[in-house]
Amino acid sequence: MAGLWGKRFAALIIDFIMITLFLWVIIALLYPVIAMTNLFALLNVWIPIAAFIIIVYFTYFEGKYCTTPGKNLMKLKIRAIKGEMGYKKALVRSLSKILWLPLIVDMIIGLFMSSPKKRLLDRLAKTEVVSLDEVEPPLKVMEQSTS
């Protein structure tokens, strides 16, 4: 169980590094225009824009591929417990990721509930994160069983 949480944390760090790099590119492209037009007040809305991009990132990847680039590198997948995985479930489970504090609260509440595998929003979305090693048997086992 601790291994799954460690993988999930590493995947989250990878995803946030990718999002941060994307945000840096956006601000690098926009900053010269902001500086030339003296519209520095636009930087005040940067946090809501970043929160929106974070939600879109996680909702898109989890809704379409059942994983994110970080989860994919860590061999993790999101699975719907009830129904099909889709954008609605992905959005619900991603809402706490807009800032670190809501995510930490979400994780703590989830840890103190009955199953330590799930965050609170995983419960609400009826999803769970699983290791691909648990979902798919190793290649060697599959080859032996077909022979």
C-alpha angles and dihedrals in degrees: 000000000000088000091058093050090048091052091047091051092048090049091050091051091050091049093048091049089054092048091047092051090050091050091049090054091050093049091044089055095044100040097077090053091047091049094048093049093040091232096142089143086077088071088069090073093051095102094054089046091050091048090051092050091049092052092046092049096052095038093050098047097039093043096047104030103019087234142059126228089261094048090046091055089049091046095244129141135188115233128191111233093198122027126343127322109250144147094284093056090042091053093050093050092045099052095093093054094076090092134010097245097058089046092051091048090048091052095046093050089048092050092054094048122085101278117047091201095073137067118218092257090050086060093049092048091044092233137125137196114235134182113248087227087065095044101045123037117238116272094247092057091050092050093050094048093052094049 
